[in-house]
Amino acid sequence: MKTPDGPRSPEEFDGDRAMGRVLALGAALGIPATFVASLALLLAAGATWPGVLAIAAWAALVGGTFCGGALMLARKMAELDERSRGFPPSEAPPTERSAPTPGEQPASRRPQPAGRREAQPAH
């Protein structure tokens, strides 16, 4: 992979730093989580202690780095995608609700506007 020969803008460096921080945070969270999960699975399988620690540590270093980094990177990319579509980062796009909120009538029992009556299923 060839690097660009020309000077890079500060925005490009900031973007690279931000992605680096996201991947580092993912690794920092993924490594301990993978170690605990691997340790629990190996102990449940009946492995002995020296083998359990070695295998769980190896799984945490390899799997935790990649899995944790990938999860955090996917989360950041989804946030950037929402922002590019015009949604604030804290809000997801509006979706239809399948269940009414407490105190709200189900869709089948809501009064229909005049002239737009739909057939109601028999109960």
N, CA and C atoms as an extended XYZ file, in Angstrom:
369
Properties=species:S:1:pos:R:3:atomname:S:1:resname:S:1:resid:I:1 pbc="F F F"
N         0.844       -1.160        0.000 N   MET     1
C         0.000        0.000        0.000 CA  MET     1
C         0.896        1.232        0.000 C   MET     1
N         0.692        2.123       -0.928 N   LYS     2
C         1.517        3.302       -1.077 CA  LYS     2
C         0.907        4.459       -0.304 C   LYS     2
N         1.759        5.190        0.406 N   THR     3
C         1.295        6.358        1.140 CA  THR     3
C         1.375        7.575        0.235 C   THR     3
N         0.519        8.568        0.441 N   PRO     4
C         0.564        9.763       -0.400 CA  PRO     4
C         1.853       10.541       -0.143 C   PRO     4
N         2.428       11.100       -1.221 N   ASP     5
C         3.685       11.835       -1.105 CA  ASP     5
C         3.465       13.269       -0.636 C   ASP     5
N         2.312       13.832       -0.937 N   GLY     6
C         2.044       15.226       -0.591 CA  GLY     6
C         1.721       15.399        0.873 C   GLY     6
N         1.693       16.655        1.314 N   PRO     7
C         1.350       16.913        2.722 CA  PRO     7
C        -0.110       16.573        2.998 C   PRO     7
N        -0.354       16.130        4.209 N   ARG     8
C        -1.718       15.778        4.612 CA  ARG     8
C        -2.307       16.925        5.407 C   ARG     8
N        -3.608       17.076        5.286 N   SER     9
C        -4.280       18.160        6.000 CA  SER     9
C        -4.487       17.779        7.467 C   SER     9
N        -4.662       18.773        8.344 N   PRO    10
C        -4.905       18.475        9.765 CA  PRO    10
C        -6.173       17.663        9.986 C   PRO    10
N        -7.193       17.849        9.112 N   GLU    11
C        -8.426       17.084        9.260 CA  GLU    11
C        -8.178       15.593        9.070 C   GLU    11
N        -7.287       15.238        8.145 N   GLU    12
C        -6.981       13.825        7.929 CA  GLU    12
C        -6.294       13.229        9.149 C   GLU    12
N        -5.371       14.000        9.768 N   PHE    13
C        -4.708       13.509       10.964 CA  PHE    13
C        -5.696       13.353       12.107 C   PHE    13
N        -6.612       14.293       12.261 N   ASP    14
C        -7.613       14.192       13.319 CA  ASP    14
C        -8.497       12.969       13.115 C   ASP    14
N        -8.870       12.697       11.871 N   GLY    15
C        -9.684       11.513       11.587 CA  GLY    15
C        -8.936       10.234       11.890 C   GLY    15
N        -7.639       10.199       11.557 N   ASP    16
C        -6.834        9.017       11.859 CA  ASP    16
C        -6.688        8.832       13.365 C   ASP    16
N        -6.470        9.926       14.080 N   ARG    17
C        -6.357        9.838       15.543 CA  ARG    17
C        -7.662        9.361       16.159 C   ARG    17
N        -8.782        9.848       15.652 N   ALA    18
C       -10.079        9.449       16.199 CA  ALA    18
C       -10.314        7.957       15.991 C   ALA    18
N       -10.006        7.463       14.795 N   MET    19
C       -10.176        6.029       14.547 CA  MET    19
C        -9.202        5.206       15.383 C   MET    19
N        -7.997        5.719       15.591 N   GLY    20
C        -7.033        5.030       16.454 CA  GLY    20
C        -7.528        4.935       17.880 C   GLY    20
N        -8.142        6.039       18.361 N   ARG    21
C        -8.699        6.015       19.724 CA  ARG    21
C        -9.851        5.025       19.828 C   ARG    21
N       -10.675        4.948       18.797 N   VAL    22
C       -11.797        4.003       18.799 CA  VAL    22
C       -11.278        2.569       18.854 C   VAL    22
N       -10.265        2.265       18.044 N   LEU    23
C        -9.709        0.909       18.035 CA  LEU    23
C        -9.006        0.584       19.354 C   LEU    23
N        -8.303        1.563       19.937 N   ALA    24
C        -7.633        1.333       21.221 CA  ALA    24
C        -8.653        1.095       22.330 C   ALA    24
N        -9.739        1.853       22.322 N   LEU    25
C       -10.793        1.643       23.317 CA  LEU    25
C       -11.421        0.258       23.149 C   LEU    25
N       -11.644       -0.145       21.899 N   GLY    26
C       -12.191       -1.479       21.645 CA  GLY    26
C       -11.277       -2.572       22.151 C   GLY    26
N        -9.973       -2.417       21.934 N   ALA    27
C        -9.019       -3.408       22.427 CA  ALA    27
C        -8.970       -3.400       23.951 C   ALA    27
N        -9.028       -2.212       24.554 N   ALA    28
C        -8.984       -2.123       26.013 CA  ALA    28
C       -10.202       -2.778       26.662 C   ALA    28
N       -11.333       -2.737       25.991 N   LEU    29
C       -12.534       -3.397       26.516 CA  LEU    29
C       -12.617       -4.860       26.089 C   LEU    29
N       -12.161       -5.150       24.876 N   GLY    30
C       -12.297       -6.496       24.325 CA  GLY    30
C       -11.365       -7.514       24.948 C   GLY    30
N       -10.138       -7.100       25.281 N   ILE    31
C        -9.163       -8.054       25.828 CA  ILE    31
C        -9.618       -8.602       27.184 C   ILE    31
N        -9.976       -7.767       28.170 N   PRO    32
C       -10.431       -8.347       29.446 CA  PRO    32
C       -11.736       -9.139       29.311 C   PRO    32
N       -12.643       -8.661       28.471 N   ALA    33
C       -13.911       -9.375       28.300 CA  ALA    33
C       -13.677      -10.754       27.679 C   ALA    33
N       -12.803      -10.828       26.684 N   THR    34
C       -12.507      -12.114       26.057 CA  THR    34
C       -11.767      -13.028       27.017 C   THR    34
N       -10.884      -12.482       27.851 N   PHE    35
C       -10.171      -13.298       28.829 CA  PHE    35
C       -11.141      -13.937       29.812 C   PHE    35
N       -12.065      -13.151       30.346 N   VAL    36
C       -13.039      -13.676       31.314 CA  VAL    36
C       -13.933      -14.725       30.653 C   VAL    36
N       -14.392      -14.450       29.434 N   ALA    37
C       -15.264      -15.408       28.746 CA  ALA    37
C       -14.515      -16.699       28.440 C   ALA    37
N       -13.278      -16.596       27.965 N   SER    38
C       -12.485      -17.792       27.660 CA  SER    38
C       -12.196      -18.582       28.923 C   SER    38
N       -11.856      -17.885       29.995 N   LEU    39
C       -11.564      -18.551       31.257 CA  LEU    39
C       -12.783      -19.323       31.754 C   LEU    39
N       -13.945      -18.711       31.688 N   ALA    40
C       -15.163      -19.382       32.148 CA  ALA    40
C       -15.483      -20.605       31.289 C   ALA    40
N       -15.345      -20.466       29.967 N   LEU    41
C       -15.622      -21.617       29.089 CA  LEU    41
C       -14.641      -22.754       29.314 C   LEU    41
N       -13.373      -22.429       29.489 N   LEU    42
C       -12.377      -23.484       29.698 CA  LEU    42
C       -12.552      -24.174       31.038 C   LEU    42
N       -12.873      -23.402       32.077 N   LEU    43
C       -13.106      -24.022       33.381 CA  LEU    43
C       -14.353      -24.892       33.365 C   LEU    43
N       -15.379      -24.441       32.629 N   ALA    44
C       -16.594      -25.248       32.526 CA  ALA    44
C       -16.337      -26.542       31.760 C   ALA    44
N       -15.381      -26.513       30.845 N   ALA    45
C       -15.054      -27.711       30.074 CA  ALA    45
C       -14.173      -28.675       30.857 C   ALA    45
N       -13.626      -28.231       31.994 N   GLY    46
C       -12.838      -29.115       32.849 CA  GLY    46
C       -11.345      -29.067       32.587 C   GLY    46
N       -10.825      -27.998       32.001 N   ALA    47
C        -9.386      -27.883       31.744 CA  ALA    47
C        -8.645      -27.595       33.045 C   ALA    47
N        -7.343      -27.912       33.079 N   THR    48
C        -6.526      -27.679       34.273 CA  THR    48
C        -6.004      -26.247       34.276 C   THR    48
N        -5.594      -25.765       35.476 N   TRP    49
C        -5.245      -24.359       35.632 CA  TRP    49
C        -4.110      -23.853       34.747 C   TRP    49
N        -2.958      -24.511       34.664 N   PRO    50
C        -1.906      -23.913       33.817 CA  PRO    50
C        -2.354      -23.783       32.356 C   PRO    50
N        -3.037      -24.779       31.865 N   GLY    51
C        -3.520      -24.720       30.486 CA  GLY    51
C        -4.599      -23.669       30.300 C   GLY    51
N        -5.470      -23.534       31.304 N   VAL    52
C        -6.565      -22.564       31.231 CA  VAL    52
C        -6.024      -21.148       31.108 C   VAL    52
N        -5.063      -20.800       31.938 N   LEU    53
C        -4.520      -19.444       31.916 CA  LEU    53
C        -3.809      -19.140       30.601 C   LEU    53
N        -3.039      -20.096       30.103 N   ALA    54
C        -2.306      -19.875       28.848 CA  ALA    54
C        -3.263      -19.704       27.676 C   ALA    54
N        -4.247      -20.570       27.583 N   ILE    55
C        -5.185      -20.505       26.460 CA  ILE    55
C        -6.064      -19.263       26.559 C   ILE    55
N        -6.533      -18.937       27.758 N   ALA    56
C        -7.381      -17.750       27.923 CA  ALA    56
C        -6.600      -16.470       27.622 C   ALA    56
N        -5.333      -16.416       28.008 N   ALA    57
C        -4.514      -15.235       27.720 CA  ALA    57
C        -4.281      -15.092       26.224 C   ALA    57
N        -3.983      -16.204       25.547 N   TRP    58
C        -3.763      -16.149       24.094 CA  TRP    58
C        -5.047      -15.731       23.366 C   TRP    58
N        -6.161      -16.300       23.767 N   ALA    59
C        -7.445      -15.937       23.147 CA  ALA    59
C        -7.764      -14.461       23.383 C   ALA    59
N        -7.444      -13.966       24.565 N   ALA    60
C        -7.733      -12.562       24.879 CA  ALA    60
C        -6.866      -11.625       24.044 C   ALA    60
N        -5.595      -11.944       23.891 N   LEU    61
C        -4.709      -11.075       23.114 CA  LEU    61
C        -5.090      -11.038       21.643 C   LEU    61
N        -5.403      -12.190       21.097 N   VAL    62
C        -5.725      -12.244       19.666 CA  VAL    62
C        -7.189      -11.866       19.429 C   VAL    62
N        -8.091      -12.586       20.040 N   GLY    63
C        -9.516      -12.371       19.796 CA  GLY    63
C       -10.051      -11.081       20.376 C   GLY    63
N        -9.597      -10.710       21.563 N   GLY    64
C       -10.096       -9.498       22.201 CA  GLY    64
C        -9.729       -8.243       21.448 C   GLY    64
N        -8.517       -8.227       20.912 N   THR    65
C        -8.076       -7.056       20.153 CA  THR    65
C        -8.913       -6.876       18.900 C   THR    65
N        -9.090       -7.953       18.161 N   PHE    66
C        -9.831       -7.851       16.903 CA  PHE    66
C       -11.332       -7.675       17.133 C   PHE    66
N       -11.903       -8.474       18.017 N   CYS    67
C       -13.352       -8.398       18.249 CA  CYS    67
C       -13.741       -7.073       18.900 C   CYS    67
N       -13.029       -6.673       19.929 N   GLY    68
C       -13.339       -5.413       20.604 CA  GLY    68
C       -13.144       -4.227       19.686 C   GLY    68
N       -12.049       -4.229       18.923 N   GLY    69
C       -11.803       -3.143       17.982 CA  GLY    69
C       -12.848       -3.091       16.889 C   GLY    69
N       -13.234       -4.264       16.384 N   ALA    70
C       -14.239       -4.304       15.315 CA  ALA    70
C       -15.596       -3.823       15.814 C   ALA    70
N       -15.983       -4.202       17.027 N   LEU    71
C       -17.267       -3.761       17.575 CA  LEU    71
C       -17.295       -2.250       17.778 C   LEU    71
N       -16.225       -1.700       18.343 N   MET    72
C       -16.200       -0.260       18.575 CA  MET    72
C       -16.121        0.507       17.258 C   MET    72
N       -15.384       -0.031       16.287 N   LEU    73
C       -15.288        0.624       14.985 CA  LEU    73
C       -16.634        0.593       14.268 C   LEU    73
N       -17.345       -0.519       14.349 N   ALA    74
C       -18.670       -0.608       13.729 CA  ALA    74
C       -19.629        0.383       14.379 C   ALA    74
N       -19.528        0.533       15.688 N   ARG    75
C       -20.387        1.491       16.397 CA  ARG    75
C       -20.090        2.921       15.937 C   ARG    75
N       -18.801        3.257       15.816 N   LYS    76
C       -18.412        4.595       15.379 CA  LYS    76
C       -18.846        4.838       13.930 C   LYS    76
N       -18.705        3.845       13.066 N   MET    77
C       -19.100        3.993       11.671 CA  MET    77
C       -20.614        4.176       11.563 C   MET    77
N       -21.384        3.472       12.388 N   ALA    78
C       -22.840        3.651       12.390 CA  ALA    78
C       -23.206        5.056       12.845 C   ALA    78
N       -22.487        5.570       13.830 N   GLU    79
C       -22.739        6.936       14.305 CA  GLU    79
C       -22.427        7.951       13.206 C   GLU    79
N       -21.326        7.753       12.496 N   LEU    80
C       -20.976        8.653       11.396 CA  LEU    80
C       -21.998        8.564       10.266 C   LEU    80
N       -22.518        7.360       10.018 N   ASP    81
C       -23.523        7.182        8.971 CA  ASP    81
C       -24.812        7.910        9.337 C   ASP    81
N       -25.227        7.800       10.603 N   GLU    82
C       -26.432        8.507       11.050 CA  GLU    82
C       -26.244       10.014       10.922 C   GLU    82
N       -25.055       10.484       11.281 N   ARG    83
C       -24.778       11.915       11.208 CA  ARG    83
C       -24.812       12.400        9.760 C   ARG    83
N       -24.325       11.575        8.824 N   SER    84
C       -24.323       11.979        7.417 CA  SER    84
C       -25.736       11.989        6.834 C   SER    84
N       -26.645       11.243        7.435 N   ARG    85
C       -28.042       11.234        6.978 CA  ARG    85
C       -28.857       12.354        7.604 C   ARG    85
N       -28.266       13.109        8.507 N   GLY    86
C       -28.961       14.241        9.098 CA  GLY    86
C       -29.586       13.963       10.450 C   GLY    86
N       -29.373       12.793       11.023 N   PHE    87
C       -29.906       12.489       12.345 CA  PHE    87
C       -28.871       12.867       13.394 C   PHE    87
N       -29.307       13.410       14.524 N   PRO    88
C       -28.353       13.652       15.613 CA  PRO    88
C       -27.782       12.319       16.081 C   PRO    88
N       -26.525       12.283       16.576 N   PRO    89
C       -25.901       11.009       16.947 CA  PRO    89
C       -26.640       10.242       18.029 C   PRO    89
N       -27.392       10.921       18.883 N   SER    90
C       -28.073       10.216       19.970 CA  SER    90
C       -29.420        9.642       19.547 C   SER    90
N       -29.934       10.066       18.399 N   GLU    91
C       -31.252        9.603       17.966 CA  GLU    91
C       -31.123        8.648       16.794 C   GLU    91
N       -31.873        7.589       16.834 N   ALA    92
C       -31.937        6.662       15.712 CA  ALA    92
C       -33.040        7.125       14.769 C   ALA    92
N       -33.023        6.692       13.531 N   PRO    93
C       -34.105        7.064       12.631 CA  PRO    93
C       -35.442        6.554       13.156 C   PRO    93
N       -36.511        7.281       12.892 N   PRO    94
C       -37.811        6.835       13.410 CA  PRO    94
C       -38.239        5.521       12.759 C   PRO    94
N       -38.778        4.647       13.565 N   THR    95
C       -39.283        3.369       13.073 CA  THR    95
C       -40.692        3.172       13.595 C   THR    95
N       -41.418        2.254       12.982 N   GLU    96
C       -42.761        1.942       13.470 CA  GLU    96
C       -42.647        1.103       14.721 C   GLU    96
N       -43.496        1.393       15.680 N   ARG    97
C       -43.524        0.597       16.898 CA  ARG    97
C       -44.467       -0.571       16.689 C   ARG    97
N       -44.067       -1.712       17.238 N   SER    98
C       -44.932       -2.875       17.118 CA  SER    98
C       -45.908       -2.965       18.283 C   SER    98
N       -45.564       -2.376       19.410 N   ALA    99
C       -46.442       -2.445       20.582 CA  ALA    99
C       -46.776       -1.029       21.031 C   ALA    99
N       -48.008       -0.796       21.459 N   PRO   100
C       -48.353        0.544       21.938 CA  PRO   100
C       -47.705        0.809       23.295 C   PRO   100
N       -47.468        2.074       23.603 N   THR   101
C       -46.940        2.437       24.904 CA  THR   101
C       -48.059        2.315       25.938 C   THR   101
N       -47.720        2.207       27.216 N   PRO   102
C       -48.759        2.096       28.239 CA  PRO   102
C       -49.716        3.280       28.181 C   PRO   102
N       -50.999        3.008       28.212 N   GLY   103
C       -52.016        4.042       28.152 CA  GLY   103
C       -52.467        4.364       26.737 C   GLY   103
N       -51.756        3.843       25.733 N   GLU   104
C       -52.118        4.093       24.338 CA  GLU   104
C       -52.949        2.920       23.829 C   GLU   104
N       -53.930        3.226       23.005 N   GLN   105
C       -54.766        2.169       22.458 CA  GLN   105
C       -54.025        1.449       21.331 C   GLN   105
N       -54.205        0.130       21.203 N   PRO   106
C       -53.618       -0.572       20.072 CA  PRO   106
C       -54.168       -0.021       18.760 C   PRO   106
N       -53.417       -0.207       17.682 N   ALA   107
C       -53.804        0.338       16.377 CA  ALA   107
C       -55.170       -0.171       15.933 C   ALA   107
N       -55.506       -1.406       16.292 N   SER   108
C       -56.793       -1.955       15.846 CA  SER   108
C       -57.970       -1.317       16.581 C   SER   108
N       -57.741       -0.668       17.722 N   ARG   109
C       -58.828       -0.089       18.508 CA  ARG   109
C       -58.876        1.442       18.418 C   ARG   109
N       -57.925        2.055       17.726 N   ARG   110
C       -57.946        3.508       17.582 CA  ARG   110
C       -59.089        3.930       16.682 C   ARG   110
N       -59.728        5.046       16.997 N   PRO   111
C       -60.794        5.519       16.103 CA  PRO   111
C       -60.202        5.977       14.771 C   PRO   111
N       -60.814        5.558       13.681 N   GLN   112
C       -60.366        5.920       12.338 CA  GLN   112
C       -61.028        7.226       11.924 C   GLN   112
N       -60.307        8.075       11.178 N   PRO   113
C       -60.924        9.311       10.681 CA  PRO   113
C       -62.088        8.970        9.757 C   PRO   113
N       -63.077        9.871        9.717 N   ALA   114
C       -64.260        9.644        8.891 CA  ALA   114
C       -63.854        9.498        7.433 C   ALA   114
N       -64.456        8.519        6.768 N   GLY   115
C       -64.184        8.283        5.354 CA  GLY   115
C       -63.013        7.347        5.104 C   GLY   115
N       -62.290        6.984        6.161 N   ARG   116
C       -61.144        6.101        5.975 CA  ARG   116
C       -61.276        4.867        6.853 C   ARG   116
N       -62.418        4.324        6.986 N   ARG   117
C       -62.633        3.144        7.812 CA  ARG   117
C       -62.079        1.916        7.111 C   ARG   117
N       -61.332        1.121        7.889 N   GLU   118
C       -60.795       -0.132        7.366 CA  GLU   118
C       -61.558       -1.270        8.024 C   GLU   118
N       -61.559       -2.388        7.382 N   ALA   119
C       -62.255       -3.548        7.928 CA  ALA   119
C       -61.550       -3.994        9.203 C   ALA   119
N       -62.307       -4.164       10.263 N   GLN   120
C       -61.759       -4.621       11.532 CA  GLN   120
C       -61.861       -6.128       11.594 C   GLN   120
N       -60.821       -6.821       12.034 N   PRO   121
C       -60.921       -8.276       12.160 CA  PRO   121
C       -61.876       -8.663       13.271 C   PRO   121
N       -62.582       -9.757       13.078 N   ALA   122
C       -63.519      -10.249       14.091 CA  ALA   122
C       -62.751      -10.868       15.225 C   ALA   122
N       -63.190      -10.541       16.459 N   HIS   123
C       -62.496      -11.081       17.645 CA  HIS   123
C       -63.266      -12.222       18.199 C   HIS   123
